[in-house]
Amino acid sequence: MLTYYRDRTLAVAEELHFARAAERLHIEQSPLSRAIKELEVELGAQLFVRTSRSTRLTLAGKLLMESAPRVFLALEQARESVKAGANGFHGQLRIALSDGITPSRLPALLARCREEDPETEVRLFEVPLAQQLNGLRDDLYDAGFSMADEVGDGIIVEPAWEDELMVAVPARHPLLAYKRVPPEEVLRHPLVLGDPAICEGHARQIDRILRKQDREPLIVQYVATFDVMMTFVSAGLALGLAGAAHIGSSREPGVLGRPLAGKPPLLTTYLLRRDAEPSQPLARFIERVEALGPELPGR
């Protein structure tokens, strides 16, 4: 029911046109109007002013839209907590993932949580960095992982793990002649990188590394996911720069990872949490993260 009202209200608020909103939702206009009316009656406030020429949000509607993502997420989490209790869990950890984090340690961490704390349900939320930070401050998430370390007040940031930056190279590329590729050689070729608007922390760390070079990079494309990055590389359109774990987990054929020459650059994934006394499940989770250590095995 929460999803029912959320989707319909957001569609009308974004389209400001009931017919277009109904078409977007693949429903008739009359049940959409009825759903909005039911919500207005439930809230005791009019959300939209509708005339023959236009639809606009009322002040109450604007306030609802500003808080809607947080309110609906809180309600959804409350419902999931009840379901978790019914399924035998005695606690819950809500972990946000943002920023194209390197996944090198996450599977082992979650497996250890399951083994050592089986009565605590772990839920993962893939969200933009800004949503993670707001959610941590509003206690919608217990902790999060990001590659950004500049997160503002009220958030504690701790290094969680590191992953070696490597270059993703298509098969039969001349750079494969190098066992360790000089950075200046990488910059002679077109690059595909993570979109700074979506993978903010990852892009920021890559930018710091590239700025140490004398040559300006030739960036032909920014992409939202590492799967698309590896698609570009597999097609021979560009080289990619990503953590060893991202390259190693690529499902694209013909993508090979090569380390960079010199001291290997490391990408850091950070653990983020609200600056407050952690709950017992969160305290145990933090201890497990710290036990992993920030360095990769063998370093």
Buried (B, 14 or more C-beta within 10 A) or exposed (E): EEEEBBBBBBBBBEBBBBEBBBBBBEBEBEEBBEBBEEBBEEEEBBBBEBEEEEBEBBEBBEEBBEEBBBEBBBEBBEEBBEEBEEEEBEBBBBBBBBBBBBBBBBEEBBEBBEEEBEEBBBBBBEBBBEBBBBBBBEEBBBBBBBBBBEBEEEBBBBBBBBBBBBBBBBEEBEBEEBEEBEBEBBBEBEBBBBBBEBBBBBBBBBEEBBEEEEEEBEEBBBBEBBEBBBBBBBEEBBBBBBBBBBBBBBEBEBBBBBBBBEEBBBBBBBBBBBEEEBBEBBEBBBEBBEEBBBEBEEE
